[in-house]
């Protein structure tokens, strides 16, 4: 730091000059200390801004996941009733053990999974990317695969063949229920953009008696599939229609014990399914299989002229689940209000 002219004109050993020098040294030290404080304060401010931005991003991500489709069924096991369903499942598991004392070995991993699921925190887990996060029941030790190729899993191949070979029959039933006079039977789910509507044949393990009267052939076909899930709250058979301009935000299904099978009825390249960041397109008359415990969503970027994407959704048992486990899960997670 440059000294003043007064200090330069004083003798070398002048007390005044030495005193001024000491004052300047003190001032210089204080300036350095203050600069360090300012630097440290700047770092703290930067870290605070970073942390606030991080939590805002987390909050927005949770909002996008949870807003996608608060469906209008007050008994929906994924949207509303997942905690109640989990508690009820634990109670029914204990009932099952009392009724059949010899099943403990066969249902060991179900019991472990129920214990872990009762402690499951859905909000924090929503932030995990590209990993399965079923919101209700996570059965341990299952093969965590996003997509299932029809040709690579013989355990599901027979059911897929039945659906694809009867695509014209199923399409005919769909065209019938999609007529204006039957629109009141369709349910419309809430989405951030566009419209998504569904027509259930089986809704969370319950057969919709009035609906199946309009598409008896389709119901008869799916009822005979070897792996169709139809006796517990996770099982659905449903026609699904997504209009152009619709976005179904990324979300998780309620369990990893099912494989969602989509039979394409009316499809287009502009409608895309995304699972764990991987994109797939439906094909008319072909089945698309995926595990909806992984983060997934749909975007229909087509114009109104392209029309809606229409599929039949059939929930199939995960091929790694044994028959005795299927029967136990059907009892433990029997349809609500039964």
C-alpha positions, -999 to 999 in steps of 0.1 A, spaced: 0 0 0 14 34 -10 25 56 20 15 93 22 38 122 13 40 132 50 55 98 60 81 100 32 93 134 44 100 123 80 134 109 92 138 72 90 137 66 128 110 92 134 85 80 160 58 97 140 68 78 109 69 45 127 35 52 142 20 60 108 35 28 94 20 8 122 -14 25 116 -11 16 79 -2 -20 87 -32 -23 110 -55 -8 83 -40 -32 57 -46 -62 80 -82 -51 86 -88 -47 49 -74 -82 43 -96 -96 71 -126 -79 57 -119 -92 22 -117 -127 37 -151 -122 54 -166 -109 22 -152 -139 3 -165 -163 29 -199 -146 29 -200 -149 -9 -194 -186 -7 -221 -190 19 -246 -170 -2 -237 -191 -32 -242 -224 -13 -276 -211 0 -288 -203 -35 -276 -237 -47 -294 -256 -19 -326 -236 -24 -325 -242 -62 -319 -279 -55 -349 -283 -32 -371 -263 -56 -361 -287 -83 -369 -317 -60 -403 -302 -52 -411 -296 -89 -401 -331 -97 -424 -346 -71 -452 -324 -83 -448 -336 -119 -448 -372 -107 -478 -369 -84 -500 -347 -105 -502 -369 -136 -535 -386 -130 -553 -383 -98 -579 -406 -110 -615 -401 -99 -619 -435 -82 -618 -428 -44 -607 -464 -39 -578 -463 -62 -550 -483 -46 -522 -462 -62 -536 -427 -60 -555 -427 -27 -556 -459 -8 -521 -473 -9 -514 -469 29 -547 -485 38 -542 -513 13 -507 -521 28 -521 -522 64 -550 -544 53 -525 -567 34 -505 -573 66 -536 -582 85 -548 -606 58 -513 -622 57 -516 -630 94 -551 -644 87 -537 -666 59 -509 -680 82 -536 -689 107 -557 -706 81 -528 -725 64 -500 -731 89 -478 -749 62 -474 -719 39 -446 -700 57 -418 -713 36 -436 -707 3 -445 -671 13 -413 -661 30 -404 -633 6 -440 -620 6 -437 -617 44 -403 -599 41 -417 -576 15 -448 -567 35 -426 -557 65 -404 -535 43 -433 -520 25 -449 -509 57 -419 -487 63 -418 -475 27 -415 -437 23 -431 -429 -11 -422 -392 -12 -385 -396 -8 -383 -426 -32 -400 -406 -59 -367 -388 -65 -349 -420 -76 -344 -422 -113 -345 -453 -136 -351 -477 -108 -384 -495 -99 -403 -478 -71 -437 -495 -66 -458 -473 -44 -478 -501 -26 -462 -535 -28 -425 -542 -37 -420 -580 -39 -383 -586 -34 -360 -607 -56 -379 -602 -88 -360 -596 -121 -361 -558 -125 -366 -556 -163 -382 -525 -179 -394 -542 -211 -403 -578 -219 -398 -590 -255 -425 -614 -266 -401 -637 -283 -377 -639 -253 -400 -650 -225 -419 -682 -233 -438 -680 -201 -458 -651 -215 -457 -661 -252 -489 -681 -252 -510 -652 -238 -495 -627 -262 -503 -650 -291 -540 -652 -281 -543 -615 -279 -525 -608 -312 -544 -635 -331 -577 -620 -319 -569 -584 -325 -598 -579 -349 -623 -592 -324 -609 -570 -297 -609 -540 -320 -645 -546 -330 -655 -546 -293 -635 -514 -288 -653 -496 -317 -686 -506 -302 -679 -492 -267 -664 -461 -282 -697 -450 -297 -713 -418 -284 -741 -437 -266 -716 -455 -244 -694 -426 -234 -709 -422 -199 -693 -456 -191 -658 -442 -197 -637 -427 -169 -616 -396 -175 -584 -392 -157 -568 -359 -148 -537 -351 -167 -515 -319 -169 -523 -316 -206 -549 -332 -229 -573 -361 -221 -569 -397 -211 -599 -419 -207 -604 -456 -198 -631 -483 -200 -626 -511 -174 -636 -547 -179 -617 -555 -147 -609 -527 -123 -586 -535 -94 -597 -571 -93 -634 -564 -97 -653 -574 -128 -673 -545 -142 -705 -565 -149 -723 -537 -169 -692 -530 -190 -685 -565 -200 -720 -569 -215 -708 -545 -242 -676 -565 -250 -683 -601 -240 -659 -616 -266 -629 -596 -254 -637 -605 -217 -640 -641 -226 -606 -641 -243 -587 -623 -215 -604 -644 -188 -588 -675 -203 -552 -662 -204 -528 -682 -183 -512 -652 -167 -539 -626 -164 -541 -609 -130 -578 -607 -121 -583 -615 -84 -564 -588 -66 -563 -550 -64 -534 -548 -88 -552 -566 -117 -569 -546 -145 -582 -552 -180 -590 -519 -195 -593 -501 -229 -572 -469 -228 -576 -439 -251 -551 -410 -252 -560 -379 -273 -535 -359 -293 -518 -332 -272 -519 -353 -241 -490 -357 -216 -491 -383 -189 -462 -372 -166 -437 -396 -153 -450 -418 -125 -448 -452 -109 -472 -480 -107 -484 -496 -74 -464 -529 -76 -437 -548 -94 -455 -581 -95 -473 -574 -127 -463 -569 -163 -485 -544 -182 -494 -557 -217 -507 -532 -242 -523 -545 -273 -522 -518 -300 -556 -511 -316 -551 -477 -331 -516 -464 -331 -493 -437 -345 -456 -428 -345 -463 -395 -327 -475 -412 -295 -445 -424 -274 -442 -445 -242 -411 -437 -221 -399 -461 -194 -367 -452 -175 -357 -429 -202 -362 -455 -230 -387 -448 -257 -411 -472 -274 -439 -468 -299 -470 -490 -301 -477 -510 -332 -512 -519 -344 -521 -555 -336 -489 -561 -316 -483 -563 -278 -460 -540 -259 -450 -553 -225 -433 -534 -197 -430 -532 -159 -448 -501 -147 -430 -501 -113 -403 -482 -133 -408 -445 -139 -429 -441 -170 -450 -417 -189 -467 -411 -223 -467 -382 -247 -490 -379 -277 -474 -353 -300 -497 -360 -330 -522 -336 -345 -560 -339 -342 -560 -354 -376 -539 -383 -363 -565 -392 -338 -562 -409 -304 -540 -437 -294 -561 -467 -284 -549 -499 -267 -562 -528 -246 -543 -530 -213 -541 -564 -197 -522 -569 -164 -502 -602 -164 -484 -619 -135 -446 -613 -134 -432 -646 -147 -409 -651 -117 -438 -654 -92 -448 -690 -83 -483 -703 -84 -485 -706 -46 -473 -670 -43 -500 -659 -68 -527 -676 -47 -513 -660 -15 -511 -625 -31 -547 -629 -44 -558 -635 -8 -537 -609 9 -545 -582 -17 -580 -592 -25 -602 -565 -40 -611 -537 -15 -645 -540 1 -646 -577 -3 
